Amino acid sequence: MKVEVITVGEILVEIMRKGTTPFDEPGIFLGPYPSGAPAIFISAVSRISCKKVKTGIVSVLGNDDFGKLVVQRLKKDGVDTSCVRTCSTTTGVAFVRYLTDGSRKFIFHSGAAGLIEPSDIKKSYFSKAKFLHITGSSLFISNSSFQVCQKALEIAVDNNVRVSFDPNIRKEMASFASSIKKINLFLKHTNILFTTEEEMHILFGDKKISSIVGKLITDGIEIVVIKKGENGSEIYTGGGMITIPALKVNVVDPTGAGDTYAGAFIGCHCQGKNIEECGKIASVTASLKCTRQGPMSIPEYQEIHKYL
């Protein structure tokens, strides 16, 4: 299958703590839910484009029920999984709990996801690609995963494949210094950046967002999308800034909303929609996702359309 949008990195299942009970106390867990930032992203590309944009993912799963759960979901969404390798190590798991202030705490077991190798990347898989998407969590989950992302980036650059990047900084997965070094390598070749105000300040210091964005665009990034949760998003290009509101919804589970936004945006962008329309559709998609339990609970485009 010749794919147009490719992502590489971890496929996981997510086990969600019910309520706000700490991890160090017995309690109820919900799940397993299909997860992993690259998997959520690529699922959103396919669903929101109504499978018109051909998608694929390169990853590693365990030969177990958790792995089968995620592959079944990806295939149902129209994602090509021919480059997903299975191994004897168990599928990766992310345990998640919400704190009373709405923030989250993670415990990661990378499992098979961290065993991805550069040999899993096939140059021929990129022959029809338009976009490569990388999430920062894939840079941090293991050294071999970082090497895989690096190889995919090199192939993309050599073949004029555009690059979208989400730093997705996870303090649970990497030290600050190593994170910044790895992220800067990918920023050099990024065409579309998805990030947050917090990440911008982590990466570039306590400067005005407009100043940071201006420098990024001058350095060659075409589109900078700043995700702001319930406050919507801001999309910056060389032509100025567009403010996109979020839907007012009853939030059940916001985990995965950022990856959903990025996937919906790229799916629309590949279909030739203008930047503002891409942002509006992405915002509605991410907002509706938050009304459902599970990081990959992405709505169908038909449901999104009525909100536009």
Secondary structure, DSSP 8 states (H G I E B T S, - for coil): ---SEEEES--EEEEEESTT--TTS---EEEEEEE-HHHHHHHHHHHHTTT-S-EEEEEEEESSHHHHHHHHHHHHTTEE-TTEEEESS--EEEEEEE-TTS-EEEEEE-GGGGG--GGG--GGGGTT-SEEEEEHHHHHS-HHHHHHHHHHHHHHHHTT-EEEEE----TTTS-HHHHHHHHHHHHTT-SEEEE-HHHHHHHH-S--HHHHHHHHHHTT-SEEEEE-GGG-EEEEETTEEEEE-------S--TTHHHHHHHHHHHHHHTT--HHHHHHHHHHHHHHHTTSSSTT----HHHHHTT-
